[in-house]
């Protein structure tokens, strides 16, 4: 029998590889590439990776603090996600993610406690003239046949994300599970709806998008999403048992909708918000009047010192202070990033419905 040469198997790199000391090794197979670099992971500059004889580029970084991190590879100038990593932060710009475990686990980690359920609904929206999707978290022990009713948190995402972001990246369900298990938070239903009822413009955003989308979001939330939730889940239907909070674009939506509907939402929060800064006396006339009667019960605003929306938030908080409107203001370390928002949610939920 003639000799048949077998082709060598292509390398099958493991990436990411998380080490016990919190370091992470990233690998990328690109035998013909001239230059590969790691981007993200809170690194200020792209870090060149080293090419092995097998064509696999690699780099080890850290140790990193226990949290979630996002990253991409630059391959001869092209940005790509890690093809060996199934964990993807998706939507307008996709990035690979990795989590460094904590000992003990961080609040956003899945822990051996009773877990709630995340339900997915897809419904026809009159506002957007197409389908809308949203997730509904029900807490551990939830039984739709029981007589128990629950308060509701409407939890909104940022411009670059969709309705899945708070569960898939923020781990809002695990944060709620762990807080409830620790008896630090009141069991509540959490609704995570899509925040783009107006289609996102291709390329550069048109100037009117934010205002148009906010108006449509308010309409859809109040007249479609909330009625659906209250018809299909055992909820408490008064302002004292409804909260609205979000991050970035969703933080701006929460502040604008929540603070102009104090008869609907008693608890309002914004994380790294696209905070309102114009015509505040006019827009929030109801807040100026309601604050004297203790409305809302909580107004919570937080942002990182490195966040690009910091000055915008300072302007809004300065107006609150000048008008003597009670609020909680948290200025923390961090930028416009998920570790900050997950931490804020862990602080916000225990304050609700007390």
N, C-alpha and C positions, 0 to 999 in steps of 0.2 A: 504494500500500500504506500503510495507516495506521501511524503511528509507534508502536512498542511499547517501553515503557521497561523496561530490564533492571535487575533488582535488583543492587545492588552486592554483590560477593563478600564474605563474612565474612572478617575477618582470620584468618590462619593463623600464630599466634605460634610462634616457636622457643623451647623451654624444656626443659632448661636450656641456656644458651649459655656454654661454658667459654672464657675468654679466655687468651691465651698467658701472661699474667702471674699466673695463678692466681685471677683474679676470676671470679665466676659471675653471670650475669644470669638471673633467673627471671621468667617472664611468665605471666599468667592472663587469659583472655578472660571478662569478666563486665560487659557494658555497663550492666546494671541494678543492679549491686551498689552499696551505699553505702560499704562499707569492706572492703578486702582487706589482709591482712598476711601476712608470711612468718614461719613458725615453724620452729625447729630450726636446723640448720647451726651448732650450738654457740653460737647467739645467746642471751643471757640473757633477753631479752624479745622478744616479737613485734615485727617491724619493719614499719611501715606502708609499703604500696606506692603508687606514683603511677599515676593513671589517665590514659591518653592519649585523644585525641579519637576514636580508633577503638574505644574500649571495652576496650583491653588495659591491664591493670595490670602494672607492672614494678618491679623493684628490682635493683640490682647490689651484691654484697657481696664482701668480700675485700680483698686477696688471701688465699687460704686455703692452708694447708700441704698438700702432697700427701697425700691420704688419701681415705677414703670418708666421706660425710656424708649424713644423712637430714633430710628436711624435709617440711612440709605447708603448705597455705594456710588461713588463717582468712578465710572469706567471709561477711560479716555474721554472724559468730559461729559459723558451721558449719565444722568441720575437714574439708578435702578433700585428696586427693592431686593431684599435677600431671597433668592429663589428656594433656599433650603428652610426658610422660616414661614410657618403657616400663620403666624400672628401678624395681622396686617391692620393698621389704622387706615381705613378706606374713606373715600369720598372725593373731594375736589383734588387733593394731593395725597396719594397713598404713601405710607411709610411703614417699614417693618417695626415691630415693637418687641421688647424683651422685658422681663420682670426679674429683679433681683430679690430673692426671698429674704424676709427678716426673721430674726430669732430673738424674741417671739414674733409671730407674723404681724405685719402692718394691718391697719384697720380695713384696707381695701382688698386684702387677700381672702380667698376662700378658706374658712376655718371649720373645724368639726363642731358646728352648731346647727340647729334647725334652720333650714333654708326656705325662703319664699319661692314663688314661681313667677317667671316673666312670661306674660302672654303677648301675642302679637295679633294686631287687628289691622285689616286693610279695608277701608270703606270708601265709598264714593263721596267726594267733597264738592258741594255746590260752590264753595268759595273759589277753589282752584280749577274747577271744571275737569277734574281728573281724580285719580285715586290718591288718598292720603293714608299713610301708615303710622301707627303708633304702638308703643309697648306699654303694657300695664303690669307693674309689679304688685303682687299680693303677698302679704307678710306670712311668715310661718304660722301654721294652724288655721289659715283662712279656709272657711267652709261656706260656700254661697247658700247652703240650705239652712245655715244657722241664723239666729236673730241678731248677730253682732254687726254693727255698722262701724265704718272706719272714716277717719279724716283722710284728706287727699292732698298730695303734693304734686304740683305740675312742675316738672323738671325739664328745662329747655337747653338745647345744645347751641354751639357756636356756628359761625358762618361756614366754616370748612367742613362741617359734619352733617350727619342726618340723625334720625330718631334712634339709631342703634348705638350711638357713640357713648352715651352715659352708661349703658350696660356693658358693652364690649370693651371699652377702654377705661371708662371711669369706674366700673365695677360698683355702680350705685346699689345694685341688689345685694352684693356682699357687704358693703358698708352698712346698709340697713339691717341685714341679718345679724351682723356682729353687734351693732348698737342695741338691737332689741334683745339679743341674748344676754348682753351685759346690763339690761334694764336701764339703759341710758336714753332710749328713744321710745316714744309711743308708737305702737304698731300702726302703720298707715299704708294706704295704697299710693303708689307713685306712678304718675303718668308721664311718659316720655314721648312727645309728639314731634312730628317733622316741622321744622321752623321755616320752611321755604315754600309757602303757598304761592308766591310769585316765582315763576321759573328764574333760575339764576342766569344772568346774562353771560354770553360767551365772551371771553376776553376781558377787557376793562369794564368794570361795573359802571352802569349808567348812574348819574348822580341821584336820580329819583328812586333808585331801587330800595334803599333802606326805608324811606317813608312809605312807599307803596307796599312793601312787604310787611312792615309793622302794622299798617291798617288792615291788610288781609289776614295777618296772623291773629290780630285781636278778634276780628269777625269770626274766623274759623274756630278759634279756641272757645269763645263764649257761646256760639250758636250751634256748633257741630260737635266738637270734641267733648266738651263738658256734658252736654245732654246725653251723648252716647255713654259716657262713663257712668253717669248717674242713673241711667236706665238699665245698665247691665251689671253694675256692681253695687253692693250695699254700702253706700256712702252717706256721710253726714253733710247736709246741704245748707250750711250757713257759713258766713265769713270766718267765724271762729274756728272752723274745721277745714279751711282751705288755705293752702300756701302756694305761692308761685315763686320760682327761683330759677336762675339760669346762669350760663357762662358766656362771656363775650357778647355776641349778637343776642343770644338768649337772655343774658343778663339785662341788656337794654330793653328787650321785649318784656321781661318780667317787671322791671321798674316802671315802664310806661303803662303797661296794662294793669298791673297790680295797684299802682298808686293813683290811677284814675278810676278804679272800681273797688273802692274800699268797702262797699256793701257786698262784694263777692269774695275778696281775699283779705284775710286778717293777718297774714304773715307773708312778707315780701323780702326777697333777697337778690343780690347781684354779685356774681363772681367775675372779676376782671371785666366789668361791663362796658359795653358801648353806651355809656351813660348819657342821658340827655343833658344838654348845656344851654339850649336856647328857649326863650319864652317860658321860663320855668314858672313864674308866678301865674301866668295864664294857663299853661298846661295842667298844673297841679293845684288849681284853686281848691278842689275838693280836699286835697291833702292839707292845705293851709287851714281849712275849716275843721277837718276831721281830727287833726292832731290834738286839738283841745279836748276831744272826747276819747282820746286814747286809740285813735285809728291811724295806722294799723297797729296791731299788738306788737309786732316786731318789724323793723326795717333794718336789714343787715347788709352791709356793703364791705367787700374785701378785695384787695388787689396787692400784687407783688411789687416791690420797689423797682424791679427791672422791667416791669410791664410797659409796653408802648402806649397803653391807654391810661397810664397813671395820671397825667395832667387833666384829662377829661373827667376822671373820677374825683380828683381833688376839686374841680370846679363845681361839680354837683354836690359834693359833701360840704363845700364852703357855703353853698346856697342853703342847704339844710341847717347848718349851724347859724347862719345869719337870720333865718326865719324861726329858729329855736324849735325845730322839728326833731323829736326824739329819734335817735338812730344808733346803731352800733357800727363803728368804723374800724376795720382791721387792715393795717398796713404791715405786710409781712415780707419776708425774703421771697425771692422767686420771680419768675417772669410769666409770660403768657403760655402756660403749660399745664398738662394734666396732673402732675404731682400736687400743684397748688390747688387746683379745683377739687381733687379728691379729698384733700385735707380740709378745705372749706366745707364741703358737704358733711364731713364727719363732725364739724363744729356746729353746723346749722341745724341738722335734724334733731339733736337733743334739746334744742330750745323750743321746738314747736309744740303747740296744742297743750300747753301747761295751764 
